[in-house]
């Protein structure tokens, strides 16, 4: 956690990894203590545990006794066919029903929810995909536009490139799902204001060949990849509530640390009299500018309502804002996705 200043406003920036599985998931055998140690090594400020269809981790002794990093326990809900995965926080209820019903019910009881890997793809029929089946079922607070495991699995052909993927996994985590981004942009264009998150979906899997067990895709590895960094005003307490609030509001950006450490990164819209950070809104005026600062030169694309309207290659600069709309940045280097911001809403 570090304190930063954006347009004369003071924030704490926290770095964290969302969507992790532990020993309480049927497809993971990772003790929570091991996850905590991996988080500490990678200097995470927070991480979330979202085991399948249960909140058992809330009662775990390690969770209850760990103060740093902050551990937020949620659950990953799915429908009877195994689709429509939903990350659920701020509740203790497990709902086993249709996706339309549990998305609506979680909204009614005040849970904070994110659609997980809604547009998964596979290049082989040997590996199942888990998708969001009804795109009109959108009463969640946000969605994953970048899921590290889904990105990796989506490109693997076990009998052709499987070994290469196991040895060099980070080479194949390149960019977020463009289909998920387009869906996210469409929802925001409709005025629904959905936040985007990046997730790792870490299970710490193993593979047995010739009687030898190979462990791969560990939490320690994944914690070096896709993170969602959040901004919390210094006047607020740093706790689970403020972290979830920042994620829900989109006061955050997604970053692949394998492509570069986002040292002192910031982005926001200002005309010197009024300012807005990621996830906030600001009233349009002809002198508004979208400022950014990066630790190194990269390709910076400005998107308005999902469409690219300008582009620069620099380490710091600004884009003029000429009309109202939803504005965000997509930043890449060497053809690989690096930083994706949430929207700032110019009214």
C-alpha positions, 0 to 999 in steps of 0.5 A: 500500500502506498500513498499517492496524490492525484490532482491534489487529492490524496489516495491510498493505492492497494494492489491485489489479486481477485478470484483465488481458490483454496483447499475448500474448493473441489478442484483445488488442494491449496492450503490458505497459509500457502496462499498467504505466503505467496501474497506476502512474497508478491507484496499484495495488499489484499486478495480474495478467496472465492471457492466454489459454492461455499464460504467455508474459508471464512471460518478458517483459522488463517483467514481469521488471524491474518491482518496483512494482506487483507483477505476477503472471502467470497464465493463462486456461484454457478448454475446447475449446468456449471455455467454463469459463474458469479463472484459473490461478496458481502453475503453469506448466502449460497443460492443454488438456482438459475443464473437469472434468479441468483443474480437478481437475488444477490442484488436485492440483498446487497451483495457485491457481484462480478460475472466471471470469465463470461466469454471463455474460449477454447481451441480444443474440445477436450477442455470445457468452457464456462460461459455467461449464457444470457447477456441480458442477465446483467444485474451484477456490479461488474465483470472480469474482462481479464482472467489469467487462467481462462486466457491461458487455458483458452490457447492450450492444445494438450497434445501439441503445445501443452508442455510449452504452456506448462514451462512458460505459462506467462508467455501466453497471458497476453491480452484481456478478452476483447469479447468481454471488453465489448460487452462491458463497453455496451453495458456502460454505453447503456448507462448501467455503469459496470466496473471491470476487474482483472482476475487470476482464477488461481487453483495451483493445479498439478499434472501427472506424467510417467508417475511424476507429479508436476505442479503448475499455475501456482498462486505464487506464479499468478500473483505476479501476473494480473492484478486489480489495483484500487484507489481509496481516499486517505480519509477512509479506513482501509478494510474489506468494506472500502476495498469492495466499495472501490472495486464495485465503483470502478476506482481501479485499473487492471494491470499485468505485472509481467509486462511491467511494474506500474510505478507511480501510474495515475490517470484522471480527467481534470480542468484544474478546477474540477477533477475525476479519477477512475470510476467517477463522473465529471461535468463536461467543459471544453478545457477538460483533459485526460492526463496519464503518467507511466513509468516507461514509454508505452502505447496509450489508446484513449477510448470513448464509449468503447471506440478508439478516438486517439492514441499516443506513444509516450510515458506521460501526457494528456488527451483533450476531451471534446464531448461527453462520454465514457472515457478510459485508457488501454495501454500496451507495450510490445503488442501485449496488454499492460494497463486497462483503466475503468471508465471516467464518466463525462456528463 
